[in-house]
Amino acid sequence: MDETALDGWPDTVPWWVDAPTDAELADAVPFTDPPWRPSVAETLIEAGLAGPGPDAQRLLASLVGRSLTPDEALTAVQLWEAQEAWLVGHKHLALAAFAGPEPVTVDGFRDDEALVHELGPAWGSTVEFAGTQIRLARLLSGTLTATGDRLRAGTLSPFKARMIADKLGDLPPETARQVEARVLPGAAEAFPRTLARRLQRAIVRADPHNAETKHRDGRNARSASVDTEERVPGLLGLAAYLPPGIAIAVGQRLEAKAAQWAAVERAAVHHSGLDGVELTPADGDGDGGFEAAPWSGVGPVDGVLRTKPQRMADALAWYILGPDPDDPLRPREPTATIHVTVDLPTLLRLQDNPADLDHYGTLPPEIARQLAGDAQWKLLVHDPVDGHLLNQGRRTYRPKRRLQDYITARDVTCRYPGSTLNASTADTDHTIAYNHDHPNEGGETSADNLATLSRRAHRVKTFLHFTYQHLGNGILQWTTPLGRTYITKPHNYRGGDDGGDRGGDGDPPEPLGTS
């Protein structure tokens, strides 16, 4: 065929053969989007018309790196919110298929005990979180199907779907659906607090007797707890769930004490002769409190007036611990037995690496030294290279507990995948069972055959066929009934990027919550 014959077939040549390259387009002046690519506004419109799903997600992903106006960016955020709801809704369908419509009993273990111990490690979460997700998936694919449909349609956020399920999950199915039908039509547009009030009112209206019973029963669930995970540097959380009347009374008592202290502190400023010092509102102070630049020896604590939240926090400790003998406006400093863990160079003051305080977490080395100097303390020394425990010393020596203490200090937490329960409250488990009748034929009582397990993890290992083995250096490999394997490591006292890591390369993300 004559090559020039192609000239007679112009319509058979694809348009993109002679299209400019991206580099050529980039060099063009002025540069605009290629004419064949939809504009940002057109892409957003098309994504909105496509509805939640893969097509819209591909369109929205194509906007990455492109220039969006603030209004276009906000529209993209709204569209991505719908995609998130679609994804979460379909994840719940898959989870409901995994868990089945009703709680599963295996070998006498009720309420999905076997399922949550498969799911938790697979997600890198605690078994409690896995259990709440299974319950949520069942509700949204069963009793609260209408809420699940709204979620998968992208018209109801995952947060609000979970709020509805949490409020209605314990009601009889018919009552739950009745309340759902009442609140669901306006749920997407309502602010969370408004939705919570509507749900509560609808629940009381639908079944006032049951609502009264639950309100009375709630008193039995009162609790107080300390959050041992440091969420704000230098602070731990203290939470209390009290009956409404008592909670309000406690809050009023703290407010009264805080107001009393505020008056005393301001009087100290007045009598110090510093009335001319310009005071500025303190951050977060809701009662008009002020703070001034520090000065020495005048007024409370270097002359700085506390904010109202600070005074209320101090008042809570004041009522529990009593007043400080040297300063009645402040709570007594507690005395405690603490465990300080430090690497050998820092212990010898050759370096200043972070230290570790039991039940708390990482501390600056000098702060840990100060605490250790003021309290009865136990010292743990670890290798500065691999973070493994070297040895243990303490001021009161009891040989019969040395191995137990070593295992507790080595593991720090329960060694079940995802668990963060403190080892000091866990069992010490023989990996290979100890033979009480013939000790020479069973597992030995040694660091290479012992690990700390919570009572729940201990029962799962014993009755649900979860197994683990020591791989050396305190590393454990767990195997689930489905054949999934997970690695958990002893506590890394070195800290850094892998400090406290509970798994090896490629393991699930940081566990959520506690076991």
HELIX and SHEET records of a PDB file:
HELIX    1   1 GLU A    3  GLY A    8  5                                   6    
HELIX    2   2 PRO A   10  THR A   12  5                                   3    
HELIX    3   3 TRP A   15  ASP A   18  5                                   4    
HELIX    4   4 ASP A   22  ASP A   27  1                                   6    
HELIX    5   5 VAL A   40  ALA A   50  1                                  11    
HELIX    6   6 PRO A   54  ALA A   61  1                                   8    
HELIX    7   7 PRO A   70  ALA A   99  1                                  30    
HELIX    8   8 GLU A  113  TRP A  123  1                                  11    
HELIX    9   9 VAL A  127  SER A  141  1                                  15    
HELIX   10  10 THR A  145  ARG A  152  1                                   8    
HELIX   11  11 PRO A  158  LEU A  168  1                                  11    
HELIX   12  12 PRO A  173  VAL A  183  1                                  11    
HELIX   13  13 LEU A  184  GLY A  186  5                                   3    
HELIX   14  14 PRO A  192  ALA A  206  1                                  15    
HELIX   15  15 PRO A  208  ASP A  217  1                                  10    
HELIX   16  16 GLY A  218  ALA A  221  5                                   4    
HELIX   17  17 PRO A  244  HIS A  271  1                                  28    
HELIX   18  18 LYS A  308  LEU A  321  1                                  14    
HELIX   19  19 LEU A  344  LEU A  347  1                                   4    
HELIX   20  20 PRO A  365  ASP A  374  1                                  10    
HELIX   21  21 PRO A  399  ARG A  401  5                                   3    
HELIX   22  22 ARG A  402  ASP A  411  1                                  10    
HELIX   23  23 ALA A  423  THR A  425  5                                   3    
HELIX   24  24 PRO A  439  GLU A  441  5                                   3    
HELIX   25  25 ALA A  447  ASN A  449  5                                   3    
HELIX   26  26 ARG A  455  PHE A  463  1                                   9    
HELIX   27  27 GLY A  496  ASP A  498  5                                   3    
SHEET    1   A 2 SER A 223  VAL A 232  0                                        
SHEET    2   A 2 LEU A 235  TYR A 241 -1                                        
SHEET    1   B 2 THR A 280  PRO A 281  0                                        
SHEET    2   B 2 PHE A 290  GLU A 291 -1                                        
SHEET    1   C 2 PRO A 323  ASP A 324  0                                        
SHEET    2   C 2 ASP A 327  PRO A 331 -1                                        
SHEET    1   D 5 GLY A 361  LEU A 363  0                                        
SHEET    2   D 5 ALA A 355  LEU A 357 -1                                        
SHEET    3   D 5 ILE A 338  ASP A 343 -1                                        
SHEET    4   D 5 TRP A 377  HIS A 382  1                                        
SHEET    5   D 5 LEU A 389  ARG A 394 -1                                        
SHEET    1   E 2 ASP A 427  HIS A 430  0                                        
SHEET    2   E 2 LEU A 450  LEU A 453 -1                                        
SHEET    1   F 3 THR A 467  GLY A 472  0                                        
SHEET    2   F 3 ILE A 475  THR A 479 -1                                        
SHEET    3   F 3 THR A 485  THR A 488 -1                                        
END                                                                             
